[in-house]
Amino acid sequence: MSQNEITAKVAQIKELMQLIEEATTEADTLKDEIKEYMTAKSVDELTAGLFKVRYKIVKSSRFDSAAFKKESPELYERYAKQTESRRFSIA
């Protein structure tokens, strides 16, 4: 692959990433409007044509690894796993 081809592909990626960002912002705005409507009507589920929309509270528990590391650093080091990955980025 030539330098010109790579440059063209990177430029295309940047354009597509901008389109994705704009579409995501627009979708988030629409979601927020629907959530505001549902909150105002005090409903956590509604039917919109063929779609069911839910806006419900979800509870979950998460392990606080930062606090655990602070309180039990030896135990944390004993069970901590180091991982490796590759990150693709364009600046």
Sequence and secondary structure as in RCSB ss.txt:
>XXXX:A:sequence
MSQNEITAKVAQIKELMQLIEEATTEADTLKDEIKEYMTAKSVDELTAGLFKVRYKIVKSSRFDSAAFKKESPEL
YERYAKQTESRRFSIA
>XXXX:A:secstr
  HHHHHHHHHHHHHHHHHHHHHHHHHHHHHHHHHHHHHHTT SEEEETTEEEE          HHHHHHH HHH
HHHH            
